[in-house]
Amino acid sequence: MRRDREKVEWRKLMWSNYGAPKWLFILYLALNRKLPTKDRMEKWGVISNLTCPLCQLEDEDIEHLFFSCKFTTGIWKKLLAWQEIQRTRG
């Protein structure tokens, strides 16, 4: 009944996670680049201002929102420090 499909790298993160269903749904959307970020909403014709509301410095897209925004970078640093996780840049 099922076809063989290529296994994606993030499958264990998604399906072996015991987080709340809402978190898993958001994670699924993020991994598939389907979150309604401003760059996606602009393509749909919903908005015209792409500026990130958190830092007001760059246009908002998924990469900026999770990795390069000054505001969210600070949150990531605090979360990682709280969990005693040391991250090295590659």
PDB file of N, CA, C and O in Angstrom:
ATOM      1  N   MET A   1       0.816  -1.195   0.000  1.00  0.00           N
ATOM      2  CA  MET A   1       0.000   0.000   0.000  1.00  0.00           C
ATOM      3  C   MET A   1       0.865   1.267   0.000  1.00  0.00           C
ATOM      4  O   MET A   1       0.562   2.229  -0.705  1.00  0.00           O
ATOM      5  N   ARG A   2       1.934   1.260   0.789  1.00  0.00           N
ATOM      6  CA  ARG A   2       2.774   2.457   0.873  1.00  0.00           C
ATOM      7  C   ARG A   2       3.975   2.327  -0.040  1.00  0.00           C
ATOM      8  O   ARG A   2       4.557   1.251  -0.181  1.00  0.00           O
ATOM      9  N   ARG A   3       4.332   3.430  -0.652  1.00  0.00           N
ATOM     10  CA  ARG A   3       5.518   3.444  -1.494  1.00  0.00           C
ATOM     11  C   ARG A   3       6.744   3.731  -0.638  1.00  0.00           C
ATOM     12  O   ARG A   3       6.645   4.349   0.422  1.00  0.00           O
ATOM     13  N   ASP A   4       7.895   3.275  -1.109  1.00  0.00           N
ATOM     14  CA  ASP A   4       9.147   3.627  -0.437  1.00  0.00           C
ATOM     15  C   ASP A   4       9.463   5.075  -0.769  1.00  0.00           C
ATOM     16  O   ASP A   4       9.451   5.481  -1.932  1.00  0.00           O
ATOM     17  N   ARG A   5       9.744   5.845   0.272  1.00  0.00           N
ATOM     18  CA  ARG A   5      10.081   7.254   0.086  1.00  0.00           C
ATOM     19  C   ARG A   5      11.395   7.560   0.756  1.00  0.00           C
ATOM     20  O   ARG A   5      11.819   6.870   1.684  1.00  0.00           O
ATOM     21  N   GLU A   6      12.028   8.596   0.278  1.00  0.00           N
ATOM     22  CA  GLU A   6      13.283   9.033   0.867  1.00  0.00           C
ATOM     23  C   GLU A   6      13.019   9.531   2.291  1.00  0.00           C
ATOM     24  O   GLU A   6      12.086  10.299   2.524  1.00  0.00           O
ATOM     25  N   LYS A   7      13.846   9.090   3.236  1.00  0.00           N
ATOM     26  CA  LYS A   7      13.683   9.515   4.618  1.00  0.00           C
ATOM     27  C   LYS A   7      14.351  10.866   4.806  1.00  0.00           C
ATOM     28  O   LYS A   7      15.496  11.067   4.400  1.00  0.00           O
ATOM     29  N   VAL A   8      13.633  11.787   5.421  1.00  0.00           N
ATOM     30  CA  VAL A   8      14.171  13.121   5.656  1.00  0.00           C
ATOM     31  C   VAL A   8      14.964  13.138   6.956  1.00  0.00           C
ATOM     32  O   VAL A   8      14.713  12.341   7.860  1.00  0.00           O
ATOM     33  N   GLU A   9      15.930  14.062   7.040  1.00  0.00           N
ATOM     34  CA  GLU A   9      16.826  14.126   8.195  1.00  0.00           C
ATOM     35  C   GLU A   9      16.096  14.420   9.494  1.00  0.00           C
ATOM     36  O   GLU A   9      16.514  13.959  10.556  1.00  0.00           O
ATOM     37  N   TRP A  10      15.009  15.184   9.425  1.00  0.00           N
ATOM     38  CA  TRP A  10      14.350  15.643  10.639  1.00  0.00           C
ATOM     39  C   TRP A  10      13.228  14.726  11.120  1.00  0.00           C
ATOM     40  O   TRP A  10      12.484  15.106  12.024  1.00  0.00           O
ATOM     41  N   ARG A  11      13.083  13.542  10.550  1.00  0.00           N
ATOM     42  CA  ARG A  11      11.946  12.688  10.912  1.00  0.00           C
ATOM     43  C   ARG A  11      11.929  12.297  12.387  1.00  0.00           C
ATOM     44  O   ARG A  11      10.860  12.259  12.996  1.00  0.00           O
ATOM     45  N   LYS A  12      13.102  12.004  12.979  1.00  0.00           N
ATOM     46  CA  LYS A  12      13.128  11.622  14.394  1.00  0.00           C
ATOM     47  C   LYS A  12      12.791  12.802  15.293  1.00  0.00           C
ATOM     48  O   LYS A  12      12.140  12.634  16.324  1.00  0.00           O
ATOM     49  N   LEU A  13      13.229  13.991  14.906  1.00  0.00           N
ATOM     50  CA  LEU A  13      12.905  15.189  15.665  1.00  0.00           C
ATOM     51  C   LEU A  13      11.399  15.396  15.697  1.00  0.00           C
ATOM     52  O   LEU A  13      10.838  15.796  16.718  1.00  0.00           O
ATOM     53  N   MET A  14      10.761  15.126  14.593  1.00  0.00           N
ATOM     54  CA  MET A  14       9.328  15.356  14.478  1.00  0.00           C
ATOM     55  C   MET A  14       8.511  14.254  15.152  1.00  0.00           C
ATOM     56  O   MET A  14       7.621  14.556  15.947  1.00  0.00           O
ATOM     57  N   TRP A  15       8.785  13.018  14.859  1.00  0.00           N
ATOM     58  CA  TRP A  15       7.908  11.941  15.287  1.00  0.00           C
ATOM     59  C   TRP A  15       8.330  11.278  16.592  1.00  0.00           C
ATOM     60  O   TRP A  15       7.555  10.502  17.149  1.00  0.00           O
ATOM     61  N   SER A  16       9.529  11.554  17.101  1.00  0.00           N
ATOM     62  CA  SER A  16       9.950  11.021  18.401  1.00  0.00           C
ATOM     63  C   SER A  16       9.938  12.113  19.461  1.00  0.00           C
ATOM     64  O   SER A  16      10.631  12.011  20.472  1.00  0.00           O
ATOM     65  N   ASN A  17       9.165  13.135  19.232  1.00  0.00           N
ATOM     66  CA  ASN A  17       9.099  14.289  20.114  1.00  0.00           C
ATOM     67  C   ASN A  17       7.801  14.199  20.914  1.00  0.00           C
ATOM     68  O   ASN A  17       6.735  13.948  20.352  1.00  0.00           O
ATOM     69  N   TYR A  18       7.895  14.401  22.213  1.00  0.00           N
ATOM     70  CA  TYR A  18       6.714  14.304  23.063  1.00  0.00           C
ATOM     71  C   TYR A  18       6.190  15.679  23.462  1.00  0.00           C
ATOM     72  O   TYR A  18       5.560  15.818  24.510  1.00  0.00           O
ATOM     73  N   GLY A  19       6.438  16.688  22.647  1.00  0.00           N
ATOM     74  CA  GLY A  19       5.954  18.045  22.897  1.00  0.00           C
ATOM     75  C   GLY A  19       4.455  18.129  22.667  1.00  0.00           C
ATOM     76  O   GLY A  19       3.821  17.185  22.195  1.00  0.00           O
ATOM     77  N   ALA A  20       3.918  19.269  23.010  1.00  0.00           N
ATOM     78  CA  ALA A  20       2.490  19.507  22.806  1.00  0.00           C
ATOM     79  C   ALA A  20       2.173  19.464  21.308  1.00  0.00           C
ATOM     80  O   ALA A  20       3.011  19.841  20.489  1.00  0.00           O
ATOM     81  N   PRO A  21       0.981  19.012  20.946  1.00  0.00           N
ATOM     82  CA  PRO A  21       0.615  18.920  19.524  1.00  0.00           C
ATOM     83  C   PRO A  21       0.787  20.243  18.774  1.00  0.00           C
ATOM     84  O   PRO A  21       1.203  20.246  17.616  1.00  0.00           O
ATOM     85  N   LYS A  22       0.469  21.370  19.426  1.00  0.00           N
ATOM     86  CA  LYS A  22       0.622  22.661  18.762  1.00  0.00           C
ATOM     87  C   LYS A  22       2.088  22.918  18.426  1.00  0.00           C
ATOM     88  O   LYS A  22       2.391  23.426  17.346  1.00  0.00           O
ATOM     89  N   TRP A  23       2.998  22.575  19.330  1.00  0.00           N
ATOM     90  CA  TRP A  23       4.430  22.753  19.077  1.00  0.00           C
ATOM     91  C   TRP A  23       4.868  21.894  17.906  1.00  0.00           C
ATOM     92  O   TRP A  23       5.634  22.338  17.050  1.00  0.00           O
ATOM     93  N   LEU A  24       4.380  20.661  17.871  1.00  0.00           N
ATOM     94  CA  LEU A  24       4.762  19.752  16.790  1.00  0.00           C
ATOM     95  C   LEU A  24       4.258  20.251  15.448  1.00  0.00           C
ATOM     96  O   LEU A  24       4.941  20.114  14.433  1.00  0.00           O
ATOM     97  N   PHE A  25       3.066  20.827  15.440  1.00  0.00           N
ATOM     98  CA  PHE A  25       2.516  21.366  14.203  1.00  0.00           C
ATOM     99  C   PHE A  25       3.355  22.549  13.718  1.00  0.00           C
ATOM    100  O   PHE A  25       3.652  22.646  12.528  1.00  0.00           O
ATOM    101  N   ILE A  26       3.738  23.447  14.627  1.00  0.00           N
ATOM    102  CA  ILE A  26       4.573  24.585  14.261  1.00  0.00           C
ATOM    103  C   ILE A  26       5.944  24.106  13.785  1.00  0.00           C
ATOM    104  O   ILE A  26       6.482  24.638  12.815  1.00  0.00           O
ATOM    105  N   LEU A  27       6.508  23.109  14.460  1.00  0.00           N
ATOM    106  CA  LEU A  27       7.779  22.536  14.035  1.00  0.00           C
ATOM    107  C   LEU A  27       7.669  21.958  12.630  1.00  0.00           C
ATOM    108  O   LEU A  27       8.554  22.163  11.800  1.00  0.00           O
ATOM    109  N   TYR A  28       6.588  21.240  12.364  1.00  0.00           N
ATOM    110  CA  TYR A  28       6.353  20.664  11.042  1.00  0.00           C
ATOM    111  C   TYR A  28       6.294  21.764   9.974  1.00  0.00           C
ATOM    112  O   TYR A  28       6.907  21.639   8.914  1.00  0.00           O
ATOM    113  N   LEU A  29       5.552  22.839  10.260  1.00  0.00           N
ATOM    114  CA  LEU A  29       5.459  23.958   9.320  1.00  0.00           C
ATOM    115  C   LEU A  29       6.825  24.599   9.089  1.00  0.00           C
ATOM    116  O   LEU A  29       7.185  24.913   7.955  1.00  0.00           O
ATOM    117  N   ALA A  30       7.581  24.790  10.162  1.00  0.00           N
ATOM    118  CA  ALA A  30       8.905  25.422  10.036  1.00  0.00           C
ATOM    119  C   ALA A  30       9.854  24.554   9.213  1.00  0.00           C
ATOM    120  O   ALA A  30      10.563  25.063   8.344  1.00  0.00           O
ATOM    121  N   LEU A  31       9.872  23.261   9.477  1.00  0.00           N
ATOM    122  CA  LEU A  31      10.774  22.366   8.749  1.00  0.00           C
ATOM    123  C   LEU A  31      10.436  22.281   7.264  1.00  0.00           C
ATOM    124  O   LEU A  31      11.312  22.052   6.430  1.00  0.00           O
ATOM    125  N   ASN A  32       9.175  22.465   6.948  1.00  0.00           N
ATOM    126  CA  ASN A  32       8.746  22.433   5.555  1.00  0.00           C
ATOM    127  C   ASN A  32       8.644  23.829   4.942  1.00  0.00           C
ATOM    128  O   ASN A  32       8.119  23.995   3.841  1.00  0.00           O
ATOM    129  N   ARG A  33       9.149  24.828   5.665  1.00  0.00           N
ATOM    130  CA  ARG A  33       9.153  26.225   5.214  1.00  0.00           C
ATOM    131  C   ARG A  33       7.763  26.693   4.811  1.00  0.00           C
ATOM    132  O   ARG A  33       7.583  27.318   3.766  1.00  0.00           O
ATOM    133  N   LYS A  34       6.783  26.381   5.655  1.00  0.00           N
ATOM    134  CA  LYS A  34       5.396  26.755   5.385  1.00  0.00           C
ATOM    135  C   LYS A  34       4.830  27.721   6.429  1.00  0.00           C
ATOM    136  O   LYS A  34       3.638  28.029   6.396  1.00  0.00           O
ATOM    137  N   LEU A  35       5.670  28.205   7.361  1.00  0.00           N
ATOM    138  CA  LEU A  35       5.186  29.178   8.338  1.00  0.00           C
ATOM    139  C   LEU A  35       4.763  30.454   7.616  1.00  0.00           C
ATOM    140  O   LEU A  35       5.418  30.866   6.658  1.00  0.00           O
ATOM    141  N   PRO A  36       3.680  31.080   8.060  1.00  0.00           N
ATOM    142  CA  PRO A  36       3.227  32.306   7.389  1.00  0.00           C
ATOM    143  C   PRO A  36       4.065  33.527   7.782  1.00  0.00           C
ATOM    144  O   PRO A  36       3.582  34.427   8.470  1.00  0.00           O
ATOM    145  N   THR A  37       5.315  33.546   7.339  1.00  0.00           N
ATOM    146  CA  THR A  37       6.185  34.690   7.589  1.00  0.00           C
ATOM    147  C   THR A  37       5.813  35.809   6.612  1.00  0.00           C
ATOM    148  O   THR A  37       5.085  35.594   5.642  1.00  0.00           O
ATOM    149  N   LYS A  38       6.326  36.994   6.892  1.00  0.00           N
ATOM    150  CA  LYS A  38       5.949  38.142   6.072  1.00  0.00           C
ATOM    151  C   LYS A  38       6.312  37.973   4.603  1.00  0.00           C
ATOM    152  O   LYS A  38       5.572  38.433   3.734  1.00  0.00           O
ATOM    153  N   ASP A  39       7.432  37.324   4.307  1.00  0.00           N
ATOM    154  CA  ASP A  39       7.798  37.145   2.901  1.00  0.00           C
ATOM    155  C   ASP A  39       6.785  36.258   2.177  1.00  0.00           C
ATOM    156  O   ASP A  39       6.491  36.491   1.004  1.00  0.00           O
ATOM    157  N   ARG A  40       6.251  35.249   2.857  1.00  0.00           N
ATOM    158  CA  ARG A  40       5.225  34.388   2.240  1.00  0.00           C
ATOM    159  C   ARG A  40       3.903  35.129   2.093  1.00  0.00           C
ATOM    160  O   ARG A  40       3.231  35.008   1.069  1.00  0.00           O
ATOM    161  N   MET A  41       3.524  35.906   3.126  1.00  0.00           N
ATOM    162  CA  MET A  41       2.262  36.642   3.063  1.00  0.00           C
ATOM    163  C   MET A  41       2.295  37.728   1.988  1.00  0.00           C
ATOM    164  O   MET A  41       1.264  38.051   1.399  1.00  0.00           O
ATOM    165  N   GLU A  42       3.477  38.289   1.733  1.00  0.00           N
ATOM    166  CA  GLU A  42       3.609  39.289   0.682  1.00  0.00           C
ATOM    167  C   GLU A  42       3.376  38.650  -0.691  1.00  0.00           C
ATOM    168  O   GLU A  42       2.787  39.273  -1.575  1.00  0.00           O
ATOM    169  N   LYS A  43       3.832  37.423  -0.867  1.00  0.00           N
ATOM    170  CA  LYS A  43       3.593  36.708  -2.126  1.00  0.00           C
ATOM    171  C   LYS A  43       2.111  36.442  -2.349  1.00  0.00           C
ATOM    172  O   LYS A  43       1.642  36.400  -3.486  1.00  0.00           O
ATOM    173  N   TRP A  44       1.365  36.260  -1.235  1.00  0.00           N
ATOM    174  CA  TRP A  44      -0.080  36.020  -1.330  1.00  0.00           C
ATOM    175  C   TRP A  44      -0.854  37.320  -1.530  1.00  0.00           C
ATOM    176  O   TRP A  44      -2.056  37.290  -1.794  1.00  0.00           O
ATOM    177  N   GLY A  45      -0.165  38.479  -1.406  1.00  0.00           N
ATOM    178  CA  GLY A  45      -0.830  39.761  -1.555  1.00  0.00           C
ATOM    179  C   GLY A  45      -1.531  40.248  -0.302  1.00  0.00           C
ATOM    180  O   GLY A  45      -2.376  41.140  -0.377  1.00  0.00           O
ATOM    181  N   VAL A  46      -1.198  39.678   0.850  1.00  0.00           N
ATOM    182  CA  VAL A  46      -1.861  40.038   2.105  1.00  0.00           C
ATOM    183  C   VAL A  46      -1.246  41.288   2.725  1.00  0.00           C
ATOM    184  O   VAL A  46      -1.967  42.124   3.269  1.00  0.00           O
ATOM    185  N   ILE A  47       0.082  41.428   2.652  1.00  0.00           N
ATOM    186  CA  ILE A  47       0.774  42.571   3.243  1.00  0.00           C
ATOM    187  C   ILE A  47       1.782  43.137   2.251  1.00  0.00           C
ATOM    188  O   ILE A  47       2.107  42.508   1.244  1.00  0.00           O
ATOM    189  N   SER A  48       2.272  44.345   2.556  1.00  0.00           N
ATOM    190  CA  SER A  48       3.299  44.926   1.685  1.00  0.00           C
ATOM    191  C   SER A  48       4.558  45.307   2.461  1.00  0.00           C
ATOM    192  O   SER A  48       5.623  45.444   1.859  1.00  0.00           O
ATOM    193  N   ASN A  49       4.465  45.481   3.778  1.00  0.00           N
ATOM    194  CA  ASN A  49       5.620  45.835   4.597  1.00  0.00           C
ATOM    195  C   ASN A  49       6.297  44.566   5.097  1.00  0.00           C
ATOM    196  O   ASN A  49       5.707  43.815   5.874  1.00  0.00           O
ATOM    197  N   LEU A  50       7.534  44.319   4.657  1.00  0.00           N
ATOM    198  CA  LEU A  50       8.242  43.088   5.021  1.00  0.00           C
ATOM    199  C   LEU A  50       9.166  43.254   6.226  1.00  0.00           C
ATOM    200  O   LEU A  50       9.787  42.280   6.650  1.00  0.00           O
ATOM    201  N   THR A  51       9.273  44.441   6.781  1.00  0.00           N
ATOM    202  CA  THR A  51      10.209  44.700   7.871  1.00  0.00           C
ATOM    203  C   THR A  51       9.879  43.847   9.087  1.00  0.00           C
ATOM    204  O   THR A  51       8.719  43.733   9.484  1.00  0.00           O
ATOM    205  N   CYS A  52      10.911  43.249   9.674  1.00  0.00           N
ATOM    206  CA  CYS A  52      10.751  42.413  10.859  1.00  0.00           C
ATOM    207  C   CYS A  52      10.222  43.267  12.010  1.00  0.00           C
ATOM    208  O   CYS A  52      10.823  44.294  12.326  1.00  0.00           O
ATOM    209  N   PRO A  53       9.122  42.875  12.643  1.00  0.00           N
ATOM    210  CA  PRO A  53       8.574  43.674  13.743  1.00  0.00           C
ATOM    211  C   PRO A  53       9.394  43.572  15.033  1.00  0.00           C
ATOM    212  O   PRO A  53       9.206  44.377  15.946  1.00  0.00           O
ATOM    213  N   LEU A  54      10.289  42.605  15.119  1.00  0.00           N
ATOM    214  CA  LEU A  54      11.074  42.416  16.334  1.00  0.00           C
ATOM    215  C   LEU A  54      12.315  43.300  16.355  1.00  0.00           C
ATOM    216  O   LEU A  54      12.619  43.913  17.378  1.00  0.00           O
ATOM    217  N   CYS A  55      13.035  43.372  15.237  1.00  0.00           N
ATOM    218  CA  CYS A  55      14.280  44.150  15.214  1.00  0.00           C
ATOM    219  C   CYS A  55      14.184  45.419  14.370  1.00  0.00           C
ATOM    220  O   CYS A  55      15.001  46.326  14.527  1.00  0.00           O
ATOM    221  N   GLN A  56      13.210  45.493  13.489  1.00  0.00           N
ATOM    222  CA  GLN A  56      13.010  46.639  12.599  1.00  0.00           C
ATOM    223  C   GLN A  56      14.222  46.911  11.692  1.00  0.00           C
ATOM    224  O   GLN A  56      14.393  48.036  11.223  1.00  0.00           O
ATOM    225  N   LEU A  57      15.063  45.900  11.440  1.00  0.00           N
ATOM    226  CA  LEU A  57      16.282  46.108  10.666  1.00  0.00           C
ATOM    227  C   LEU A  57      16.270  45.465   9.287  1.00  0.00           C
ATOM    228  O   LEU A  57      16.804  46.037   8.337  1.00  0.00           O
ATOM    229  N   GLU A  58      15.674  44.293   9.164  1.00  0.00           N
ATOM    230  CA  GLU A  58      15.714  43.546   7.902  1.00  0.00           C
ATOM    231  C   GLU A  58      14.320  43.033   7.561  1.00  0.00           C
ATOM    232  O   GLU A  58      13.399  43.108   8.374  1.00  0.00           O
ATOM    233  N   ASP A  59      14.185  42.516   6.355  1.00  0.00           N
ATOM    234  CA  ASP A  59      12.923  41.891   5.965  1.00  0.00           C
ATOM    235  C   ASP A  59      12.778  40.552   6.675  1.00  0.00           C
ATOM    236  O   ASP A  59      13.761  39.851   6.914  1.00  0.00           O
ATOM    237  N   GLU A  60      11.545  40.211   7.006  1.00  0.00           N
ATOM    238  CA  GLU A  60      11.280  38.972   7.729  1.00  0.00           C
ATOM    239  C   GLU A  60      11.101  37.807   6.770  1.00  0.00           C
ATOM    240  O   GLU A  60      10.266  37.854   5.867  1.00  0.00           O
ATOM    241  N   ASP A  61      11.884  36.774   6.973  1.00  0.00           N
ATOM    242  CA  ASP A  61      11.692  35.478   6.340  1.00  0.00           C
ATOM    243  C   ASP A  61      12.057  34.436   7.398  1.00  0.00           C
ATOM    244  O   ASP A  61      12.459  34.801   8.503  1.00  0.00           O
ATOM    245  N   ILE A  62      11.928  33.172   7.085  1.00  0.00           N
ATOM    246  CA  ILE A  62      12.138  32.136   8.098  1.00  0.00           C
ATOM    247  C   ILE A  62      13.587  32.103   8.588  1.00  0.00           C
ATOM    248  O   ILE A  62      13.831  31.884   9.775  1.00  0.00           O
ATOM    249  N   GLU A  63      14.534  32.314   7.701  1.00  0.00           N
ATOM    250  CA  GLU A  63      15.946  32.329   8.104  1.00  0.00           C
ATOM    251  C   GLU A  63      16.223  33.493   9.052  1.00  0.00           C
ATOM    252  O   GLU A  63      16.876  33.325  10.082  1.00  0.00           O
ATOM    253  N   HIS A  64      15.725  34.666   8.696  1.00  0.00           N
ATOM    254  CA  HIS A  64      15.940  35.832   9.547  1.00  0.00           C
ATOM    255  C   HIS A  64      15.261  35.630  10.901  1.00  0.00           C
ATOM    256  O   HIS A  64      15.861  35.875  11.948  1.00  0.00           O
ATOM    257  N   LEU A  65      14.015  35.185  10.871  1.00  0.00           N
ATOM    258  CA  LEU A  65      13.229  35.056  12.098  1.00  0.00           C
ATOM    259  C   LEU A  65      13.864  34.108  13.109  1.00  0.00           C
ATOM    260  O   LEU A  65      13.870  34.398  14.305  1.00  0.00           O
ATOM    261  N   PHE A  66      14.392  32.997  12.651  1.00  0.00           N
ATOM    262  CA  PHE A  66      14.935  32.009  13.578  1.00  0.00           C
ATOM    263  C   PHE A  66      16.442  32.104  13.807  1.00  0.00           C
ATOM    264  O   PHE A  66      16.934  31.615  14.824  1.00  0.00           O
ATOM    265  N   PHE A  67      17.185  32.720  12.889  1.00  0.00           N
ATOM    266  CA  PHE A  67      18.636  32.638  13.005  1.00  0.00           C
ATOM    267  C   PHE A  67      19.394  33.959  12.976  1.00  0.00           C
ATOM    268  O   PHE A  67      20.430  34.063  13.632  1.00  0.00           O
ATOM    269  N   SER A  68      18.935  34.967  12.254  1.00  0.00           N
ATOM    270  CA  SER A  68      19.750  36.177  12.137  1.00  0.00           C
ATOM    271  C   SER A  68      19.160  37.427  12.776  1.00  0.00           C
ATOM    272  O   SER A  68      19.838  38.452  12.841  1.00  0.00           O
ATOM    273  N   CYS A  69      17.932  37.374  13.242  1.00  0.00           N
ATOM    274  CA  CYS A  69      17.315  38.521  13.899  1.00  0.00           C
ATOM    275  C   CYS A  69      18.012  38.770  15.238  1.00  0.00           C
ATOM    276  O   CYS A  69      18.211  37.840  16.019  1.00  0.00           O
ATOM    277  N   LYS A  70      18.379  40.016  15.499  1.00  0.00           N
ATOM    278  CA  LYS A  70      19.077  40.359  16.748  1.00  0.00           C
ATOM    279  C   LYS A  70      18.217  40.004  17.967  1.00  0.00           C
ATOM    280  O   LYS A  70      18.744  39.542  18.978  1.00  0.00           O
ATOM    281  N   PHE A  71      16.921  40.213  17.879  1.00  0.00           N
ATOM    282  CA  PHE A  71      16.013  39.940  18.998  1.00  0.00           C
ATOM    283  C   PHE A  71      15.941  38.439  19.293  1.00  0.00           C
ATOM    284  O   PHE A  71      16.097  38.022  20.441  1.00  0.00           O
ATOM    285  N   THR A  72      15.707  37.637  18.263  1.00  0.00           N
ATOM    286  CA  THR A  72      15.577  36.190  18.489  1.00  0.00           C
ATOM    287  C   THR A  72      16.916  35.535  18.809  1.00  0.00           C
ATOM    288  O   THR A  72      16.955  34.515  19.498  1.00  0.00           O
ATOM    289  N   THR A  73      18.019  36.112  18.312  1.00  0.00           N
ATOM    290  CA  THR A  73      19.343  35.597  18.663  1.00  0.00           C
ATOM    291  C   THR A  73      19.555  35.694  20.169  1.00  0.00           C
ATOM    292  O   THR A  73      20.103  34.778  20.783  1.00  0.00           O
ATOM    293  N   GLY A  74      19.119  36.812  20.767  1.00  0.00           N
ATOM    294  CA  GLY A  74      19.218  36.982  22.214  1.00  0.00           C
ATOM    295  C   GLY A  74      18.385  35.955  22.970  1.00  0.00           C
ATOM    296  O   GLY A  74      18.811  35.438  24.003  1.00  0.00           O
ATOM    297  N   ILE A  75      17.198  35.663  22.452  1.00  0.00           N
ATOM    298  CA  ILE A  75      16.336  34.652  23.089  1.00  0.00           C
ATOM    299  C   ILE A  75      16.989  33.279  23.008  1.00  0.00           C
ATOM    300  O   ILE A  75      17.013  32.542  23.994  1.00  0.00           O
ATOM    301  N   TRP A  76      17.524  32.926  21.823  1.00  0.00           N
ATOM    302  CA  TRP A  76      18.205  31.628  21.668  1.00  0.00           C
ATOM    303  C   TRP A  76      19.362  31.501  22.648  1.00  0.00           C
ATOM    304  O   TRP A  76      19.539  30.450  23.264  1.00  0.00           O
ATOM    305  N   LYS A  77      20.158  32.567  22.799  1.00  0.00           N
ATOM    306  CA  LYS A  77      21.300  32.528  23.724  1.00  0.00           C
ATOM    307  C   LYS A  77      20.842  32.276  25.151  1.00  0.00           C
ATOM    308  O   LYS A  77      21.451  31.477  25.863  1.00  0.00           O
ATOM    309  N   LYS A  78      19.773  32.948  25.578  1.00  0.00           N
ATOM    310  CA  LYS A  78      19.249  32.757  26.938  1.00  0.00           C
ATOM    311  C   LYS A  78      18.697  31.343  27.130  1.00  0.00           C
ATOM    312  O   LYS A  78      18.927  30.723  28.168  1.00  0.00           O
ATOM    313  N   LEU A  79      17.975  30.837  26.140  1.00  0.00           N
ATOM    314  CA  LEU A  79      17.431  29.478  26.237  1.00  0.00           C
ATOM    315  C   LEU A  79      18.544  28.428  26.315  1.00  0.00           C
ATOM    316  O   LEU A  79      18.482  27.501  27.122  1.00  0.00           O
ATOM    317  N   LEU A  80      19.550  28.588  25.472  1.00  0.00           N
ATOM    318  CA  LEU A  80      20.659  27.629  25.478  1.00  0.00           C
ATOM    319  C   LEU A  80      21.442  27.698  26.786  1.00  0.00           C
ATOM    320  O   LEU A  80      21.858  26.666  27.313  1.00  0.00           O
ATOM    321  N   ALA A  81      21.645  28.898  27.311  1.00  0.00           N
ATOM    322  CA  ALA A  81      22.340  29.040  28.593  1.00  0.00           C
ATOM    323  C   ALA A  81      21.515  28.417  29.717  1.00  0.00           C
ATOM    324  O   ALA A  81      22.068  27.759  30.598  1.00  0.00           O
ATOM    325  N   TRP A  82      20.201  28.619  29.694  1.00  0.00           N
ATOM    326  CA  TRP A  82      19.310  28.053  30.706  1.00  0.00           C
ATOM    327  C   TRP A  82      19.368  26.525  30.689  1.00  0.00           C
ATOM    328  O   TRP A  82      19.318  25.886  31.740  1.00  0.00           O
ATOM    329  N   GLN A  83      19.474  25.947  29.500  1.00  0.00           N
ATOM    330  CA  GLN A  83      19.534  24.498  29.363  1.00  0.00           C
ATOM    331  C   GLN A  83      20.970  23.967  29.440  1.00  0.00           C
ATOM    332  O   GLN A  83      21.206  22.769  29.285  1.00  0.00           O
ATOM    333  N   GLU A  84      21.929  24.878  29.682  1.00  0.00           N
ATOM    334  CA  GLU A  84      23.349  24.532  29.782  1.00  0.00           C
ATOM    335  C   GLU A  84      23.865  23.835  28.525  1.00  0.00           C
ATOM    336  O   GLU A  84      24.598  22.848  28.594  1.00  0.00           O
ATOM    337  N   ILE A  85      23.465  24.372  27.388  1.00  0.00           N
ATOM    338  CA  ILE A  85      23.893  23.851  26.094  1.00  0.00           C
ATOM    339  C   ILE A  85      24.885  24.844  25.515  1.00  0.00           C
ATOM    340  O   ILE A  85      24.591  26.032  25.382  1.00  0.00           O
ATOM    341  N   GLN A  86      26.074  24.336  25.171  1.00  0.00           N
ATOM    342  CA  GLN A  86      27.081  25.186  24.554  1.00  0.00           C
ATOM    343  C   GLN A  86      27.091  24.911  23.065  1.00  0.00           C
ATOM    344  O   GLN A  86      27.280  23.776  22.629  1.00  0.00           O
ATOM    345  N   ARG A  87      26.889  25.947  22.304  1.00  0.00           N
ATOM    346  CA  ARG A  87      26.816  25.809  20.858  1.00  0.00           C
ATOM    347  C   ARG A  87      28.065  26.385  20.229  1.00  0.00           C
ATOM    348  O   ARG A  87      28.464  27.509  20.535  1.00  0.00           O
ATOM    349  N   THR A  88      28.674  25.620  19.357  1.00  0.00           N
ATOM    350  CA  THR A  88      29.844  26.116  18.640  1.00  0.00           C
ATOM    351  C   THR A  88      29.449  26.448  17.225  1.00  0.00           C
ATOM    352  O   THR A  88      28.630  25.752  16.625  1.00  0.00           O
ATOM    353  N   ARG A  89      30.007  27.476  16.700  1.00  0.00           N
ATOM    354  CA  ARG A  89      29.703  27.878  15.310  1.00  0.00           C
ATOM    355  C   ARG A  89      30.584  27.087  14.364  1.00  0.00           C
ATOM    356  O   ARG A  89      31.773  26.889  14.618  1.00  0.00           O
ATOM    357  N   GLY A  90      29.984  26.634  13.264  1.00  0.00           N
ATOM    358  CA  GLY A  90      30.715  25.792  12.329  1.00  0.00           C
ATOM    359  C   GLY A  90      31.137  26.447  11.102  1.00  0.00           C
ATOM    360  O   GLY A  90      31.762  25.817  10.249  1.00  0.00           O
TER     361      GLY A  90
END
